[in-house]
Amino acid sequence: MSEKGNKLRSAEWFGRKGKDGLIYRAWMKKSGIPNHYFRDKPVIGICNTWSELTPCNSHFRNLAQSVRDGVIEAGGFPVEFPVMSLGETLMKPTAMLYRNLASMDVEESIRANPVDGVVLLCGCDKTTPSLVMGACSVDLPAIVVSGGPMLTGKFRGASISTSDGWRFADKVKTGEMTFEEMEEAEGSMCRSDGHCAVMGTASTMACMVESLGLSLAGNAAIPAPDMHRKLIAHHSGMRIVEMVNENQKMSDILTRKAFENAIKINTAIGGSTNFVVHLLAIAGRIGVDLSLDDFDELSRDIPLLVNLQPSGEHFMEDFYYAGGLPAVIKELLPVLHTDVITAAGSSVNKLYSDAPCYNPDVISTFDKPFKEETGLAIVKGNLAEYGAVMKPSAATPGLLIHKGRAVVFEDIEDYKERINDPGLDVHPDDILVLKNVGPKGYPGMPEVGNMGLPKKILEQGISDMVRISDGRMSGTAFGTAVLHVSPESADGGTLALVQNGDIIELDVPNRKLILHVTEEELAERRKTWNPLPLHMGRGYWKLYQENVLQAHLGADLDFLRGKSGGEVKRDSH
């Protein structure tokens, strides 16, 4: 029993008498665990995504120790366990392909073992949604500790981070920068532990879990090397023990109101477009009805408050010093559900009503925002029947209403082969279209939607064009990119039928994406269209391609939606 009288789940293992209890306890005792640890102590799993193949999470061994100290101080019994770690920087073909697999690892690791609550250690992009999705499916008390952003990079007197990688690549194409200078910059970009130092996907995911109420206040922005990161890990270890005693499950926190808050907050911070596909997947696991239309409706009247790359100029380190996410949430309190309860055990209003802002150049007010443009828009039309996602705050304003001629690339290999061909028939007003990079088509929906512009266009001084694909783009990227087109081309969406020279109209204010080709002509083209074969006829790749949902449903596997709970009906002995 817990201190509050709730029956501990772990008692089904460690609380048994006779042979059954002996077998569970004896093997644990070989590590020197004293007998009293098995008596009415909440067992807290520390779900760790540390891996040398995930550089963003390289400091998680130390972070886990801080969590462990907090658990012990609060009277819990900590047990650390590893799960599949997803490193966006190294994994091929894309870490997104393995998000659902990692979530299965998390779900089954939690359910199969004697844990009463879990602390989720998340950092690099996909580790956060995969851990949250897996934990949702079991629905035990859980709290998230993010790894934190790295310190801002420094190169030749200037502040830099991963968003500058796209700029450097374009400068190399035009001869403004040499490969040697780019290599010097890469050695200056990532100068500490932590994930990307801009409002990329990793930072967006850290903000997402705080805005959902799954972490302690202030978790999102503390830099990885800052001692406050270990401090919040320690306090999170203490708090999860209380959550178990209070029987505060994830479903108690992840209500419809919490999701609505998260969408509004993400808009205000200029969060990554990847937020959409991950939040949809989490909602599908916990059982909250959420659609692309909700993102558009809830985002429309929320301006951009945070001046961070890639939509602005500052970095996550600056964001933390300016007051971090609490300062943003305070500004948004009039439009948020302030009565919702968080993992801290307090309401949003109580946690954030007094949050200070120390730098209005980084965090502006709702009345005088950094940018009026919303941070997120959903466009629909015959080219995206179920919707597509874009980020107006990171786009060129003059391209938000645009009509142009399609320049089509059938797949990523076609794009790489032809994009810098001097003979490519492309003009600045054209629209670049990339097919077959969606969930099924790649597979895994890679971050290639912000296609680099043709060299011949860059040499004209043009830095942006409208780009349309069924893929994603890195949260560190920018430009007028229409992403996540659904249904994807490999699933028979209209995108598959686009041909060179077709006229496409983008109208972001009116949320339209129209292919100006008649239905009769499209029907004729469809007669000769053939779906792509599976990229691999075995293993997880096969399972993924046969069962993955489209982007507007979160690109989860169809059989994983909904939660199964934490009960294990069969014993191992």
Secondary structure, 3 states (H helix, E strand, C coil): CCCCCCCCCCHHHHCCCHHHHHHHHHHHHCCCCCHHHHCCCCEEEEEECCCCCCHHHCCHHHHHHHHHHHHHHCCCEEEEEECCCCCCCCCCCCHHHHHHHHHHHHHHHHHHCCCCEEEEEECCCCHHHHHHHHHHHHCCCEEEEECCECCCEEECCEEECCHHHHHHHHHHHHCCCCHHHHHHHHHHHCCCCCECCCCCHHHHHHHHHHHHCCCCCCCCCCCCCCHHHHHHHHHHHHHHHHHHHHCCCHHHHCCHHHHHHHHHHHHHHCCCCHHHHHHHHHHHHHCCCCCHHHHHHHHCCCEECECECCCCCECHHHHHHHCHHHHHHHHHHHHCCCCCECCCCCEHHHHHCCCCCCCCCCECCCCCCCEEEECCEEEEECCEEEEEEECHHHCCHHHCEEEEEEEEECCHHHHHHHCCCCCCCCCCCCEEEECCCCCCCCCCCCECCCCCCCHHHHCCCCCCCEEEECCECCCCCCCCEEEEEECCHHHCCHHHHCCCCCEEEEECCCCEEEECCCHHHHHHHHCCCCCCCCCCCCHHHHHHHHHECCHHHCCCEHHHCCCCCCCCCCCCC
